[in-house]
Amino acid sequence: MKKFYFVSILLIAAVKLYSQCVDCHNGINYSQLNNKNLAAHPRPADSSGGLAKSYYFQNICGLNWQQSSILVETRSQQYNFNANGTGLPAPIPMTFDTCKNIDSVVKALLYFNGSYFTPYAANPASVSITNPSAQVFSYSADSIGTGPSKCWGETGTIAYRVDVTNCIKGGGSYLVNLSGTGITAQAIDGITFVIVYVDKSVKYSGSLILWDGLWTGGGVKSQTFTGFNVCEASSSAQAFGIFADMQINVNAGINDETFNGSTGEFSNLFYNFCTVTTSVTTGQTSTTYSAYTNNGGDCYSWVLSGLYWQNTNCVTCHPSAVASKTMSISPKRDTICQGDSVQLTATGCNSYIWIPATGLSCSNCPNPKASPNANTTYSVTGYSSNCTFAQDTVQIVVGPKTNPVITPQNPGICLGNKVQLNVTGGINYAWKPATALTCTNCANPVASPTTTTTYTLFSGSNGCRDSITVTVSVTPTPTVTITPPNIKLCRGNSIQLNATGASNFTWSPSNSLSCNNCSSPVASPTVTTTYTIIGSTFGCNDTITDKILVGPPLAPVITPAVDTVCQGSPTQLVGSGGGTYRWSTKQASDSIIVAPQATTTYTLTVSNGVCSDSTTATIYIKPKVFGSVSIQDSIICPSMTSQLTIQTNGQPATYKWSNGATSSSIIVHDTVTTTYTATLYGICDSVQYSKTVVVVPLPKPVITGTPWKCRGVKDTLFVTGGASYKWSNGRTTTAYFTGGIAKDSTIYVTVKNSLGCAVVDSFTVDLRVAPTVGNITPSLIACAGIPVTLKASSVSGQGPFTYTWEPGGATTDSINILNPDSSTSYTVTVSNGCKTNRVVTVTPNNPNMIACCNQTLLIEHDTTILFAGPDTLKYQWLNANEVTCLNPPLCDSVKVTPKVTTTYTVIGTDRLGCESVQLITVVIDVPCFNLTIPNVITPNYPGPYGKDNVLYIKTENIDAWTMTIFDRWGKEIYTSNNQYQYWNGNTESGDKALDGVYYYVIDATCQSKTYKQEGFIQLIR
């Protein structure tokens, strides 16, 4: 397995193509070469292990070939190799020598190969080529061979060949893009153009044979190719091949190949097009090619091998004339001054030779720079592919130079001074600028500029002029300053003086200075001294003086009365040894009174007007007395004892407690919390400390529970008010469970606080007897809906009593049932804290009576209503004036004839006097209209349907109405939107319609329904 994965780079030689010539030359039609002298052999889908012949071009006049290759893969970028490809799409620039005659492109083939994983093996691939004319060509590429992995872990390798002859359109950049299943820039190794063309300007014939496919593996590969016949030994021949994945890290990046017996050494480029110069012999019919990476373990792919040779006698070729070239040169003539140069440029050819080479930057380039020292004529010859195209000349005329010199060179002056400039050599002078010059066209002007100025002198004649510059530097007069100036200094001390404003300094006198020619000497005078300082910059000077006043030294002294005092106690400090005094307390007298609160150092500064000095004195504070109080037991129960003890820091002290004791420890026994204070007396002060003896009161337990219970009912008592508990039954929790109460009971508990101080408390639970209940009255059968009152009676026992009724929720000894309609059990619960229940069931009488039936009638019709019950004695109809009793006096059936929808109410009474009410509804259905339409109307003679001699139609409840009358010809003569407006036989204009048959159309809407009626009616007058 390889450690790195790379794909090849292809270098492309380009082609400048002229016309696709189809003229016959030596009996050959160049557009038919593929049919006559060209054999094409498609490759099988899998040819791993060898290459096979694909194209053979034999003895074609002027036949030649060129190739252009490029590396595409991008995988090697991750391994930091320099062999990283272009990626896709790949731009391929093709440039052909303009001298060559590309009269006809015979064949252009595109080769590419790469690696594939599982999804990549599918065929065909897609190829897109954009030529320099921006034309886009699309091709489908079939595989010419597949093979195993190149040892990178991929599934395998694959190679393609595509005929792209029709896309070649001269030199320039061709953009190639590849796509298809799995094709990526990493997968494709490289791309190669092989272009076969005809040059009619030469006399040789050319032969080319290609073997292609795919052979993948490692070590040495060798194959013998056949299928050709050499008619004559070659005058020129090349052998070539395409190899992919020869690594740059193998054998220092070198591979050796042997083609047709000729060997070449090549750099490993991951995609190599290797070409060697060789020869073929007369009658040769086979050739052997071998490939080797110089490392037996390296894997690579072999895609293409080819052999090309030229002959001059196999066929007779008549070369055509080569077109002449036109060369131009610029400038044709130029004049320069000695030492100057001029740019020469030649165009129109591929290579150039300039004669003579003297004074030229190059003699074989198109654009040399000429710098002759004397007049020179240059001749240039232009070449293209060793063909001379043109010659031309250019003349350069060189003028003399005068080379003037200025002295002094770049002089310097102080501001306000001047300098004379002198010129030797040269003629005809001109100075610029004229600023501060005494003359501008002489050889020796005097310059007095106020700022640094560069002057240019121009000198010369006959079109050649020299120039030279001189700079007059102006230095401002320095201004020297001294820091610190004019100071006072105590004898025996030193001070550093700093001079600024100049470049160099000289000090005098120098006997008391650390240096006399520096900028910052240290001065140590013993007497008052005035120093003189001379500062200079570029010869410009300034002088200044500095005076140091020297005074005698001082010896200050502080005399304290005492050096140790109590805090805040006064003491006197006395100073001496000076003329004036200044204390650190800001006081200005020779003595001061101080009362320090802490150990303090005092500073005294004395002065005699020139010198000053200082000294210090420290006043110490006697230590304060302090101590601490400890307590044996800070928390006690009432009447317990505790001991308090005071200790000091070792200073002499006496004691006094707030209870009057004067010993260092006391024993106390208190019943309440008490604070004790100890006073500690020292030499200078006293201090107090307090300690509190906390007396924890005895616990005050609180027992909660129910003071009475019903027989057999359990209770839980809870106790609070202490830190721990113990009940009479031994339990130590806060809760006590009594069990079922059978008699009056007393429970005890011992309660302790946090110190274990204990008290005993008790709780008594009394037994209570539940009440008794006699009967609930009345217990009876009532009519449904008739109110009844139930009452609990004969209640005895210990009161007071409470009552609860269910259902109903009444809380008195009785409950009112307002509308009993079904059998219901009522429970009364009587309680004096203990409950007793009593139950009674009330069953109301509900007559079973049925009335029949709700129905719908047409208006003006009648119906019978039946009412029946097994125990019913009588019936009462509330709207009796609208009913007819059919069997008085019982009236359990009646007849009704309502004109509108009516609800009838009947009350039935049974043998117990209980009533039952029933409702019966009779709905009256009123039709929207009765479209009974006569077929004859007699406006002058009323008939059975002619109401008032008009067309009468009975209608009711109409929401919308339209009636239209048409004559026999379909003409509308009458229309109406009013259901109560009848046709009287007249037209809408009021004329009487003639006797005859008429057609009517009626559209109506009633109760959201739509009706339509149409037909014929006869009018008779």
Secondary structure, 3 states (H helix, E strand, C coil): CCCCCCCCCCCECCCCCCCCCCCEECCEEHHHHHHHCEEECCCCCCCCCEEEEEEEEEEEECEEEEEEEEECCCHHHHHCCCCCCCCCCEEEEECCCCCCCCCEEEEEEEEEEEEECHHHCCCCEEEEEECCCCCEEEEEECEEEEECCCCCCCCEEEEEEEECHHHCCCCEEEEEEEECCCCCCCCEEEEEEEEEEECCCCCCEEEEEEEEEEEEEECCEEEEEECCCCCCCCCEEEEEEEEECCCCCCHHHEEEEEECCEEEEEECCCEEEEEEEECCCCCCCEEEEEEECCCCCCEEEEEEEEEEEEECCCCCCCCCCCCCCCCEEECCEEEEECCCCEECEEECCCEEEEECCCCECCCCCCCCEECCCCCEEEEEEEEECCEEEEEEEEEEEEECCCCCEEECCCCEEECCCCEECEEECCCCCEEECCCCECCCCCCCCEECCCCCEEEEEEEEECCEEEEEEEEEEEECCCCCEEECCCEEEECCCCEECEEECCCEEEEECCCCECCCCCCCCEECCCCCEEEEEEEEECCEEEEEEEEEEEECCCCCEEEECCCEECCCCCEEEEEECCCEEEECCCCCCCEEEECCCCCEEEEEEEECCCCEEEEEEEEEECCCCCEEEEECCCEECCCCEEEEEEEECCCCCEEEECCCCCCCEEEEECCCCEEEEEEEECCCCEEEEEEEEEECCCCCCEEECCCEEECCCCCEEEEECCCEEEECCCCCCCEEECCCCCCCEEEEEEEECCCCCEEEEEEEEEEECCCECCCEECCCCCECCCCEEEEECCCECCCCCEEEEECCCCCCCEEEECCCCCCEEEEEEEECCCEEEEEEEECCECCCCEEECCEEEECCCCEEEEEECCCEEEEEECCHHHEEECCCCCCCEEEECCCCCEEEEEEEEECCCCEEEEEEEEEEECCCECCCCCCEECCCCCCCCEECCEECCCECCCCEEEEEEECCCCCEEEEECCCCCCECCECCCCCECCCEEEEEEEEEEECCEEEEEEEEEEECC
